[in-house]
């Protein structure tokens, strides 16, 4: 029905546009608009509509435009030849457009098929990556549970935390938004903070996360996750007295194409911590990944708490 309606309406409009030119052009170039009409009908509703537009357009032109008007009287042999030539040309136009549309449709279907295969492969890789991460974490947890040396046990738990921080990026790759290379930082880092709070917070210590809703490259997001993991973990373990209360806050703001990230606590400050507060590996990791990000890392500390501020110039 749509093909029929388009095939009739379009040539009617084209002929209606041609009739006002009758006083100027007479019956010269009577089919000029019909080529446009045939192409338009084919593009809108397919080749059948194009053929209908050709037939209807030629009949209307014969009756309303070609002299004598308002008559199906046979025109001169020259005009009849033009009518036949125009009809063949219009049909060829419809054929060319139809063949082009068929190839475009085939290309779209093939692209959709390949995208589906890629999506299936992505889901399989994602599933395997998660399984591999979980296997590694399980092995570390098992080894930590069997370990007698408390220092080795603590080191294994730190490795576990770091691997978990990296693996969370898999869950937040922005492939759901058709971007295979970007990670949503808000969900990514806030989930990491929630996980650290559940696993490490003691007493009335809380972790708050307020991250700008932006995306970053997968590498940048992973580096930021490791940095946040180290800073929040260190604050939860060493900034507060056991059984006390406190707040660790992770927040950010967008600066042009970059990001300012701040991790702060209201604990006892770095100067008030004992020498056993850590091995220094966490600080080295933070400095190392800050260099990878070309980020400026500033620390301010006092008896009322510590603030780490990183300015990342680009999130790409």
C-alpha positions in Angstrom: 0.0 0.0 0.0 2.8 2.4 0.8 4.5 1.6 -2.4 1.3 2.4 -4.4 0.6 5.6 -2.5 4.2 6.9 -3.0 4.2 5.7 -6.6 1.1 7.8 -7.4 1.5 10.9 -5.2 5.1 11.7 -6.3 4.4 11.9 -10.1 1.2 13.9 -9.4 3.4 16.4 -7.5 6.0 16.4 -10.2 3.5 17.0 -13.0 1.8 19.7 -10.9 5.1 21.5 -10.8 5.5 21.2 -14.6 2.1 22.5 -15.6 2.6 26.1 -14.5 5.7 26.2 -16.9 3.5 25.3 -19.9 3.1 28.9 -21.0 6.9 29.4 -20.9 8.2 26.0 -22.2 5.2 24.7 -24.1 5.6 20.9 -24.4 9.4 21.0 -24.5 11.2 18.9 -21.9 7.8 17.6 -20.6 9.5 14.8 -18.6 12.1 16.9 -16.8 10.6 16.6 -13.3 9.6 12.9 -13.8 13.3 11.7 -13.6 13.4 13.3 -10.1 10.0 11.8 -9.2 11.1 8.3 -10.3 14.3 8.5 -8.3 12.5 10.0 -5.2 9.8 7.3 -5.2 12.4 4.6 -5.5 14.4 6.0 -2.6 11.3 6.4 -0.4 9.5 3.1 -1.1 11.6 0.8 -3.3 11.8 -0.1 -6.9 8.1 -1.1 -7.3 7.1 2.4 -6.2 9.6 3.7 -8.7 8.1 1.7 -11.6 4.6 2.9 -10.6 5.8 6.5 -10.5 7.3 6.1 -14.0 4.0 4.7 -15.5 1.8 7.2 -13.7 4.0 10.1 -14.5 4.2 9.2 -18.2 0.4 8.9 -18.4 -0.2 12.2 -16.6 2.4 14.0 -18.7 0.8 12.6 -21.9 -2.6 13.8 -20.8 -1.8 17.1 -19.2 1.4 18.5 -20.6 2.0 17.2 -24.2 0.0 19.0 -26.8 -2.8 18.8 -27.3 -3.5 19.0 -23.6 -6.3 17.2 -21.8 -6.2 14.5 -24.4 -4.7 11.1 -25.1 -4.5 12.0 -28.8 -1.4 10.6 -30.4 1.4 13.2 -30.5 3.8 13.7 -33.3 6.3 11.0 -34.1 9.1 13.1 -32.6 7.2 13.5 -29.3 6.3 9.8 -29.3 10.0 9.0 -29.6 10.8 11.3 -26.7 8.1 9.6 -24.7 9.6 6.2 -25.3 13.1 7.4 -24.6 12.1 9.1 -21.4 10.3 6.0 -20.2 13.3 3.8 -20.8 15.6 6.3 -19.2 13.4 6.6 -16.1 13.2 2.9 -15.8 17.0 2.6 -16.0 17.2 5.2 -13.3 14.9 3.2 -11.1 17.0 0.1 -11.9 20.3 1.7 -11.0 18.9 3.1 -7.7 17.4 -0.3 -6.8 20.6 -2.1 -7.4 22.5 0.4 -5.3 19.9 0.1 -2.5 20.3 -3.7 -2.7 24.1 -3.5 -2.3 23.7 -1.0 0.6 21.3 -3.3 2.3 23.6 -6.3 1.9 26.5 -4.2 3.3 24.4 -3.1 6.3 23.4 -6.7 7.0 27.0 -7.9 6.7 28.1 -5.1 9.1 25.4 -6.1 11.6 26.5 -9.7 11.3 30.1 -8.9 12.0 29.2 -6.6 14.8 27.2 -9.4 16.4 30.2 -11.7 16.0 32.5 -9.1 17.6 30.0 -8.6 20.4 29.9 -12.3 21.1 33.7 -12.5 21.1 33.8 -9.5 23.4 31.4 -11.1 25.8 33.4 -14.3 25.8 36.7 -12.5 26.4 35.1 -10.4 29.1 33.8 -13.6 30.8 37.2 -15.3 30.6 39.0 -12.2 31.9 36.7 -12.1 34.9 37.2 -15.8 35.5 40.9 -15.5 35.3 41.0 -12.5 37.7 38.8 -14.5 40.1 41.1 -17.5 39.8 44.1 -15.4 40.6 42.4 -13.8 43.6 41.2 -17.1 44.9 44.8 -18.5 44.7 46.1 -15.5 46.6 43.4 -15.7 49.2 44.1 -19.4 49.7 47.8 -18.8 50.1 47.2 -16.0 52.5 44.9 -18.2 54.6 47.6 -20.8 54.9 50.4 -18.4 55.6 51.7 -18.3 59.1 54.0 -15.2 58.8 51.8 -12.2 59.5 54.0 -10.0 57.3 53.7 -12.3 54.3 50.0 -12.6 55.0 49.6 -8.8 55.0 51.7 -8.6 51.8 49.5 -11.1 50.0 46.4 -9.2 51.1 47.9 -6.1 49.6 48.5 -7.9 46.3 44.9 -9.1 46.5 43.6 -5.6 46.9 45.7 -4.3 44.0 44.6 -7.1 41.6 41.0 -6.4 42.6 41.4 -2.7 41.9 42.6 -3.5 38.4 40.0 -6.1 37.7 37.1 -3.7 38.6 37.9 -1.8 35.4 36.7 -4.8 33.4 33.2 -4.3 34.8 33.1 -0.7 33.9 34.5 -0.6 30.4 32.1 1.6 28.5 31.4 -1.0 25.8 27.7 -0.7 26.8 27.9 2.7 25.2 29.7 1.4 22.1 33.1 2.6 23.1 35.5 -0.2 23.6 38.3 2.0 24.9 36.7 4.1 27.6 35.8 3.6 31.3 33.2 5.5 33.3 35.3 6.9 36.2 32.4 7.6 38.6 31.1 4.0 38.7 34.6 2.6 38.4 36.3 4.5 41.3 33.2 4.6 43.6 32.7 0.9 43.4 36.4 0.5 44.3 35.9 2.8 47.3 32.8 0.9 48.4 34.7 -2.3 48.2 37.6 -0.9 50.3 35.2 0.4 52.9 33.6 -3.0 53.3 36.9 -4.8 53.6 39.1 -2.5 55.5 37.1 0.2 57.4 37.2 -0.2 61.2 35.1 1.4 63.9 33.2 4.4 62.6 35.5 5.2 59.6 33.6 5.9 56.4 34.7 6.3 52.8 32.9 8.9 50.6 33.3 9.1 46.9 32.3 12.0 44.7 33.7 11.5 41.2 32.9 13.6 38.1 30.8 11.7 35.6 33.4 11.5 32.8 35.1 8.7 30.9 38.8 8.0 30.6 40.9 5.6 28.5 41.2 2.1 29.9 44.9 2.6 30.8 44.2 5.9 32.5 41.3 4.4 34.5 43.4 1.5 35.6 46.2 3.8 36.8 43.8 6.0 38.7 42.2 2.9 40.3 45.6 1.7 41.5 46.4 5.1 42.9 43.0 5.4 44.7 43.4 1.9 46.0 46.8 2.7 47.5 45.8 6.0 49.0 42.4 4.9 50.4 43.9 1.6 51.7 46.8 3.4 53.4 44.4 5.9 55.0 42.0 3.2 56.3 44.9 1.2 57.8 47.0 3.9 59.3 45.2 7.3 59.6 42.8 6.4 62.4 42.9 5.0 65.9 41.3 1.5 66.2 37.7 1.8 67.1 37.6 5.5 66.4 35.7 7.4 63.8 36.8 9.3 60.7 36.2 10.0 57.0 38.2 9.3 53.9 37.0 11.3 51.0 37.7 10.7 47.3 36.6 13.5 45.0 37.4 15.0 41.6 36.6 17.9 39.3 37.1 18.3 35.6 39.8 20.6 34.4 39.6 21.1 30.6 40.4 17.7 29.2 42.0 16.6 32.4 41.0 15.9 36.0 41.9 17.0 39.5 41.7 14.0 41.9 41.8 14.5 45.7 42.0 11.8 48.3 41.8 13.2 51.9 41.3 11.9 55.4 40.8 13.6 58.8 43.1 11.2 60.6 46.3 11.7 62.6 48.4 12.9 59.6 51.5 11.3 58.2 53.8 12.8 60.8 51.8 11.1 63.5 52.1 7.6 62.1 54.5 5.0 63.4 57.4 3.7 61.3 55.5 0.5 60.9 52.7 2.3 59.0 53.8 0.8 55.8 56.7 -0.6 53.6 56.7 2.4 51.2 55.7 0.2 48.3 52.3 1.9 48.1 53.9 5.4 47.9 56.3 4.1 45.1 53.3 2.7 43.2 51.4 6.0 43.5 54.4 8.0 42.3 55.1 5.5 39.5 51.6 5.6 38.1 51.3 9.4 38.6 54.4 9.6 36.3 52.6 7.4 33.7 49.7 9.8 33.8 52.1 12.8 33.6 50.2 13.9 36.7 51.3 16.4 39.3 51.1 14.9 42.8 51.0 17.1 45.9 50.7 16.1 49.5 49.7 18.2 52.5 49.5 16.7 56.0 49.0 17.8 59.5 47.7 16.5 62.8 44.2 17.0 61.4 44.6 14.8 58.4 46.3 14.2 55.0 45.3 15.3 51.5 46.7 13.9 48.3 46.0 16.0 45.2 46.7 14.8 41.7 46.2 16.9 38.6 45.9 14.6 35.5 46.4 16.7 32.3 44.5 14.3 30.0 42.0 11.5 30.4 42.5 10.0 27.0 
